[in-house]
Amino acid sequence: MSAEIDTVIRESLTSFLDHVRRIRLPGREHEAISLYTLCHLIRFVRPGTFLHDPAQICIQGAVPKAVAVGPKKNQIVNKDLIIWSEPHMTCWDAELCPVVCPSVILEWKVRHRLPHSSRATRADDVAKLRTLTSKCPEMIGYSVLLDLRHAPEALSCLPIRAGMSFQEWEIG
């Protein structure tokens, strides 16, 4: 199944980058994620495949926090893009405890032409995905980096499984 998921992610990111290069995307991370999801990833929803229902996809959804200490600590964290194994899933169990892990998480960073106020880095995303995929080894993480600063725009994706990073894909 991981090869099928890799193919969907790689091909949908390739289509997305072609689109970005045609329109010269004037936006930030949120706009890029929405465009990718609604125009490119959604095209890979097909009966009989891993991604068989649009309701498996969640933008800005909650997942169980990999490391949470004490009963008053927040036990969830939001991730940019999540794919669940089945439609209508969430991280919550019947007692509303955040214990269910998704199948796929994509964390995005966008470098754009405007001054950037976020302190979060791609290295932070990679570290968090390594921790999460160690906790939930059946989950696959992808750290996506879209660089809009120069034409042609560039995109790379780093797959992460069971706490380990694999060879980065240069898209396009």
C-alpha positions as CSV (number, residue, x, y, z in Angstrom):
1,M,0.0,0.0,0.0
2,S,2.8,2.4,0.7
3,A,4.0,2.2,-3.0
4,E,0.4,3.1,-4.0
5,I,0.3,6.1,-1.6
6,D,3.8,7.3,-2.8
7,T,2.5,7.2,-6.4
8,V,-0.6,9.2,-5.6
9,I,1.4,11.8,-3.7
10,R,4.2,12.1,-6.2
11,E,1.8,12.3,-9.3
12,S,-0.5,14.7,-7.6
13,L,2.4,17.0,-6.5
14,T,3.7,16.9,-10.1
15,S,0.4,18.0,-11.5
16,F,0.2,20.7,-8.8
17,L,3.6,22.1,-9.6
18,D,2.7,22.3,-13.3
19,H,-0.4,24.2,-12.3
20,V,1.6,26.5,-10.0
21,R,4.1,27.3,-12.8
22,R,1.2,28.1,-15.2
23,I,-0.6,30.5,-12.9
24,R,2.4,31.9,-10.8
25,L,0.5,31.1,-7.6
26,P,0.0,34.4,-5.6
27,G,-0.5,32.9,-2.2
28,R,0.8,31.4,1.0
29,E,0.8,27.9,2.5
30,H,-3.0,27.8,3.1
31,E,-3.8,28.7,-0.5
32,A,-1.2,26.2,-1.8
33,I,-2.6,23.3,0.3
34,S,-6.2,24.1,-0.8
35,L,-5.2,24.3,-4.5
36,Y,-3.3,21.1,-4.2
37,T,-6.1,19.2,-2.4
38,L,-9.1,20.5,-4.3
39,C,-7.6,20.5,-7.8
40,H,-4.9,17.7,-7.8
41,L,-5.1,15.2,-4.9
42,I,-8.9,14.9,-5.3
43,R,-8.4,13.6,-8.9
44,F,-6.8,10.4,-7.4
45,V,-9.9,9.4,-5.5
46,R,-11.0,6.2,-7.2
47,P,-13.1,3.2,-6.0
48,G,-11.1,0.2,-5.2
49,T,-7.9,2.1,-4.3
50,F,-6.5,3.3,-1.0
51,L,-7.9,6.8,-1.6
52,H,-11.4,5.7,-2.4
53,D,-13.6,8.5,-1.0
54,P,-13.1,12.3,-0.8
55,A,-14.2,12.2,2.9
56,Q,-10.8,10.5,3.7
57,I,-9.1,13.9,3.2
58,C,-8.9,16.5,5.9
59,I,-7.2,20.0,5.6
60,Q,-6.0,21.3,9.0
61,G,-7.1,18.3,11.0
62,A,-6.2,17.0,14.5
63,V,-4.0,14.1,15.2
64,P,-2.8,12.6,18.5
65,K,0.3,14.5,19.8
66,A,3.4,12.3,19.7
67,V,4.6,13.5,23.1
68,A,2.1,15.0,25.6
69,V,3.0,15.2,29.3
70,G,0.4,15.4,32.1
71,P,-3.4,15.4,32.0
72,K,-3.7,19.1,31.3
73,K,-1.4,19.1,28.4
74,N,-3.0,19.4,24.9
75,Q,-3.2,15.9,23.6
76,I,-3.7,16.9,19.9
77,V,-1.9,18.8,17.2
78,N,-3.2,20.1,13.9
79,K,-1.6,19.0,10.7
80,D,-1.8,20.6,7.3
81,L,-3.2,17.7,5.3
82,I,-4.4,14.3,6.5
83,I,-5.6,11.2,4.7
84,W,-7.5,8.7,6.8
85,S,-7.8,5.0,5.9
86,E,-11.6,5.3,5.7
87,P,-14.1,8.1,5.1
88,H,-15.3,10.3,8.0
89,M,-12.5,9.3,10.4
90,T,-11.0,11.5,13.1
91,C,-8.4,11.1,15.8
92,W,-11.1,10.7,18.4
93,D,-12.2,7.3,19.8
94,A,-15.7,6.7,21.3
95,E,-14.7,8.3,24.6
96,L,-13.3,11.4,22.7
97,C,-9.7,10.5,23.5
98,P,-7.3,11.4,20.6
99,V,-5.8,8.0,19.9
100,V,-6.5,7.2,16.3
101,C,-3.6,7.9,13.9
102,P,-4.2,8.8,10.2
103,S,-2.6,6.9,7.3
104,V,-0.9,9.9,5.8
105,I,0.2,13.4,7.0
106,L,1.5,16.0,4.6
107,E,3.2,19.0,6.3
108,W,3.8,22.0,4.0
109,K,6.2,24.8,4.0
110,V,6.0,27.5,1.3
111,R,8.8,30.0,0.6
112,H,7.2,33.0,-1.1
113,R,8.3,36.3,-2.4
114,L,6.9,38.2,0.6
115,P,8.6,38.6,4.0
116,H,7.8,35.5,6.0
117,S,6.8,35.8,9.7
118,S,6.6,32.1,10.6
119,R,9.4,30.8,12.8
120,A,8.5,27.2,12.0
121,T,10.9,25.5,9.7
122,R,10.9,22.5,7.5
123,A,13.4,20.9,9.9
124,D,10.7,21.3,12.7
125,D,8.2,19.5,10.4
126,V,10.6,16.7,9.6
127,A,11.4,16.2,13.3
128,K,7.7,16.1,14.3
129,L,6.9,13.7,11.4
130,R,9.7,11.4,12.5
131,T,8.3,11.3,16.1
132,L,4.7,10.8,14.9
133,T,5.6,8.0,12.5
134,S,7.7,6.3,15.3
135,K,4.6,6.4,17.5
136,C,2.3,5.2,14.6
137,P,4.6,3.1,12.3
138,E,1.7,2.4,9.9
139,M,1.5,6.1,9.2
140,I,3.4,7.8,6.3
141,G,4.6,11.4,6.6
142,Y,5.5,13.7,3.8
143,S,7.3,17.0,4.3
144,V,6.5,19.2,1.3
145,L,8.5,22.3,0.4
146,L,7.2,24.7,-2.3
147,D,9.6,27.4,-3.3
148,L,7.8,30.3,-5.1
149,R,10.6,32.9,-4.8
150,H,12.0,32.4,-8.4
151,A,10.7,31.0,-11.7
152,P,10.5,28.2,-12.4
153,E,9.0,27.4,-9.0
154,A,10.4,24.3,-7.3
155,L,8.8,21.6,-5.2
156,S,10.4,18.8,-3.1
157,C,8.9,16.1,-0.9
158,L,10.6,14.1,1.8
159,P,8.9,10.8,2.7
160,I,9.1,9.7,6.3
161,R,8.2,6.2,7.6
162,A,8.7,4.6,11.0
163,G,10.7,7.5,12.2
164,M,13.1,7.5,9.3
165,S,13.5,9.9,6.3
166,F,13.9,8.5,2.9
167,Q,15.3,10.0,-0.3
168,E,13.8,13.3,-1.1
169,W,11.8,13.7,-4.3
170,E,12.6,16.7,-6.5
171,I,9.3,17.2,-8.3
172,G,9.1,18.6,-11.8
